């Protein structure tokens, strides 16, 4: 059977959780299912919020007084809503400019729009990254890991590959790790 879980948060201990808790109880959230936290929303790690997210099961509902109690920025809210959707749970707000309830058509539409904006934002970031990489290459900026070995050392390395030396011996002699050994080996074999 689906349960209602409440989450109440204030930023400092000078603020009072009572109004939020009473509002959560008024819509049927049992006292033992209300997770209370006194922590700034700027702090990413909120133990009580993570705890309520972990106990929720498909069909359950997270009830919050206002949307800003669970997230400060649009991006953070979108991430949280996506996690709630992945858990096949719902969310309901009790006040604010827009009361949201994902068990209704309007609530589902609202969160679908949030998800669409999130995907759009990720796509813009990806496009900007690709454009930045292309511009760097066009300017002659070499991307990727810097070589540990000089050109002459790479030639020496290639010659050592044709001997009976063990991988460990070559690594110690050249001052490289095993992963670098295999990377240079691949490169040396390609240029031969």
C-alpha positions in Angstrom: 0.0 0.0 0.0 1.3 3.4 -1.0 2.5 5.7 1.8 2.9 9.4 2.3 6.2 10.7 3.5 6.8 14.2 4.6 9.9 16.3 4.4 10.3 19.5 6.4 13.4 21.7 6.3 14.5 25.0 7.7 17.9 26.7 7.1 18.8 27.5 10.7 17.9 26.4 14.1 16.4 29.9 14.6 13.6 29.0 12.2 10.7 26.8 13.2 9.5 23.6 11.6 6.1 23.6 13.3 4.1 25.2 10.5 5.5 22.7 7.9 4.9 19.7 10.2 1.3 20.8 11.0 0.6 21.2 7.2 2.0 17.8 6.5 -0.1 16.2 9.2 -3.2 17.9 7.9 -2.9 16.1 4.6 -2.5 12.7 6.2 1.3 12.3 6.7 1.9 10.4 9.9 4.3 12.0 12.4 6.7 9.0 12.2 6.9 9.5 8.4 8.0 13.1 8.6 11.7 13.7 8.0 12.9 16.9 9.6 16.1 18.8 8.8 17.7 22.0 10.0 20.2 22.6 7.2 20.9 25.2 4.5 19.7 24.2 1.0 23.1 25.4 -0.2 24.6 22.3 1.4 24.3 19.5 -1.1 24.4 16.6 1.4 21.2 16.6 3.3 21.1 13.3 5.3 17.4 13.3 6.2 16.3 14.1 2.6 18.5 11.2 1.4 17.0 9.0 4.1 13.4 9.7 3.0 14.4 9.1 -0.7 15.9 5.7 0.3 12.8 4.5 2.1 10.3 5.5 -0.5 8.9 2.7 -2.7 7.0 2.7 -6.0 3.6 4.4 -5.6 4.7 6.3 -2.5 4.3 10.1 -2.3 6.7 12.7 -1.0 4.9 15.7 0.5 6.6 19.0 1.0 5.3 22.3 2.2 6.9 24.2 -0.7 9.1 23.1 -3.6 12.0 25.2 -2.3 12.3 22.9 0.7 13.8 20.2 -1.4 15.9 22.2 -3.9 17.3 25.7 -4.3 17.9 25.8 -8.1 15.9 24.6 -11.1 18.7 22.2 -12.0 18.7 20.7 -8.5 14.9 20.4 -8.6 15.0 18.7 -11.9 17.5 16.2 -10.7 15.4 15.4 -7.6 12.2 15.1 -9.6 14.0 12.7 -12.0 15.1 10.6 -9.0 11.5 10.5 -7.7 10.2 9.6 -11.2 12.8 6.8 -11.5 11.5 5.4 -8.1 8.0 5.5 -9.6 6.9 7.8 -6.8 4.9 11.0 -6.7 5.5 14.4 -5.2 3.0 17.0 -3.8 3.6 20.5 -2.6 1.2 22.2 -0.2 1.8 25.9 -0.8 3.7 28.3 -2.9 2.9 30.0 -6.2 1.9 26.7 -7.7 0.7 23.7 -5.7 2.0 20.6 -7.5 0.6 17.0 -7.3 2.1 14.5 -9.7 -0.9 12.2 -9.3 -2.9 14.8 -11.3 -2.6 15.5 -15.1 -1.4 19.1 -14.4 1.3 17.8 -12.0 2.5 15.2 -14.5 2.7 17.9 -17.2 4.7 20.2 -14.9 7.3 17.6 -14.2 7.4 16.4 -17.8 8.3 20.0 -18.7 11.0 20.1 -16.0 12.4 16.8 -17.5 12.3 18.3 -21.0 14.2 21.4 -19.8 16.7 19.2 -18.1 17.3 17.2 -21.3 17.6 20.4 -23.3 20.2 21.8 -20.8 22.3 18.6 -21.0 22.2 18.8 -24.8 23.3 22.4 -24.8 26.2 21.6 -22.5 27.2 18.7 -24.8 27.0 20.9 -27.9 29.1 23.6 -26.2 31.7 21.0 -25.1 32.0 19.6 -28.6 32.3 23.1 -30.1 35.0 24.0 -27.5 37.0 20.9 -28.3 36.8 21.6 -32.1 37.9 25.2 -31.6 40.9 24.0 -29.4 41.9 21.5 -32.1 41.6 24.2 -34.8 43.9 26.4 -32.8 46.5 23.6 -32.6 45.9 22.9 -28.9 46.8 19.3 -28.2 44.2 17.6 -26.1 44.5 14.6 -23.9 47.2 13.3 -21.6 50.7 14.6 -22.0 53.4 12.2 -22.9 55.6 11.1 -20.0 58.4 10.0 -22.4 60.2 12.2 -24.8 60.4 11.3 -28.5 63.9 9.7 -28.1 62.7 7.8 -25.0 59.7 6.5 -27.0 62.2 5.2 -29.7 64.3 3.5 -26.9 61.1 2.0 -25.5 60.2 0.6 -29.0 63.7 -1.0 -29.2 63.2 -2.6 -25.7 60.0 -4.2 -26.9 62.1 -6.3 -29.3 64.2 -7.7 -26.5 63.6 -10.4 -23.9 63.0 -7.8 -21.2 60.0 -8.2 -18.9 57.2 -5.6 -18.7 58.2 -4.8 -15.1 61.9 -4.3 -16.1 61.0 -1.9 -18.9 58.6 0.0 -16.6 61.3 0.4 -13.9 63.9 1.4 -16.5 61.7 4.0 -18.2 60.0 5.2 -15.0 56.5 4.5 -16.2 53.5 2.6 -14.9 52.1 -0.6 -16.4 49.1 1.3 -18.0 51.6 3.7 -19.6 53.6 0.7 -20.8 50.7 -0.7 -22.7 49.7 2.7 -24.1 53.2 3.3 -25.4 53.4 -0.3 -26.7 50.3 0.3 -28.7 51.7 3.5 -30.1 55.1 1.9 -30.8 53.5 -1.0 -32.7 51.4 1.4 -34.7 54.3 3.5 -36.0 56.5 0.5 -36.8 
